[in-house]
Amino acid sequence: MSEKLDQLKTILAEVTDLNRATAVLSWDQETYMPPGGVTARSEQLSTLSRLAHIRSTADEVGRLLSELEEETAALPFDSLEASVVRVTRRDYDNDRKLSPELISEIARAGSTGQPVWQKARREADFKLFAPALEKNVELNRRIADALGYKDRPYDALIDRYEPGMTTDELETIFAELKKAIVPLVADVARNADAVDVRVLYRGFEPAAQVKYALDVVTKLGYDLERGRQDISTHPFSTTFGPGDARITTRVSRDFFNECLFGSIHEAGHAMYSQGHGDDIDHTALWGGASPGVHESQSRLWENLVGRSRGFWKHFFPSLRSAFPEPLRDIDDEAFFKAVNKSYPSLIRVEADEVTYNLHIMLRFELENELLEDKLKVRDLPEAWNTRMKSYLGINVPNDREGVLQDVHWSYVSFGIFPGYTIGNLIGAQLMEKIRAAIPDLDAQIERGEFVALLRWLRKNVHVHGRKFTPNELLERATGKPLTPAPWIAYVREKYGALYGVKPVPR
Ligand code: ZN
């Protein structure tokens, strides 16, 4: 067996290297590349993804997998060998359904679509971006058709990112969330005065913010020997291997939350990458279990830790030393409340915990409607604005703060957005278990100790990489499949207390 497994691993290692080279080029494109580099870069990305696709879908891989499946049949489900074969098979079957031409077209559309989106966003003019999005909708449809689905085209796309998840299940989850969130938003709105948010807009020197944010994330456990932080339009994290997991952030003088919480969020992603087991490097198991599981790590650090009272008891003194003027008359409790202000807002990445999932629900619905041709691209801004009004009660002043705000639709990505909500839910579900395992977690956070928390996440989530599907991982870590109940209980309790609203079981 070891000889065949070695042959398979040699191929997987080459595919991994090609994908990591692609990631380096994409990172450069979003951080340092001059605008003139776009054409050549899109060709490079297209070539590399085509080569990776050809290599990973070669007949030889299929033959090796068939032989290895027989030989690993008796091994435990979670053994390295059985898992490499099982997950490689899932990828192989999915990838074989997509032609190299389609893969290459997807890569090119992404690379050329992004600068078009950037320009349209800058000028707040959706019409500039519409042709690129029409192309992307068509490519999403072609992917769904190629992968195959029983009921809804979205099933094919969501399963590609969140293995095992269906459109119907998501609709059920969103319905449950909506039932819990909408009354909570109303309760919070009635007591809006309980939280004063003005301190966040007093002006914080940008370079000092970037430095402070990097200092905080290293204290949480982000390893700078194997990471770095840069600036980009849209914050993201990326990884090129066990020794290199990077984050980007953006910074605004006039709004404090953007830089620090963006950095904590991306560092949560990067710490996940830094925690993958050495034994899975250069195989199909290396990487995050799904975008949803990835997002559970970023949201857990950003919200469940970074927006906790204990966190601010610990960090507020150093924050006030770094920014004495804007924080002159503020204490840690007032700052803790300010960063947890809940109010309906335009921008997803700045949305608070209570309203955030409504932003995702909106995108999930619109992607479905575009895919099923119930909505035309040209009518998208209007559909967006109408729903923002209906779910969050706010008017969208322009496309930049509306339909053009996210980078995602500039590349072929339908099916990724639900992962953000799934991530919120997984984060809360894991945290419920972590609190049982580490009873003095809050006291540890208040002392600035994050080692036990990071160790728990490493052991139960990070180290496994893609070995398990999201639900397999959750069953092992928490004893239950995905459920929105812990998240709903968490926001009701936290925001009920913050806003002096009595949590009412509904
Ligand atoms: Zn994220």
Boltz pocket constraint, residues with backbone or C-beta under 6 A from the ligand:
constraints:
  - pocket:
      binder: B
      contacts: [[A, 265], [A, 269], [A, 294], [A, 295], [A, 298]]
      max_distance: 6.0
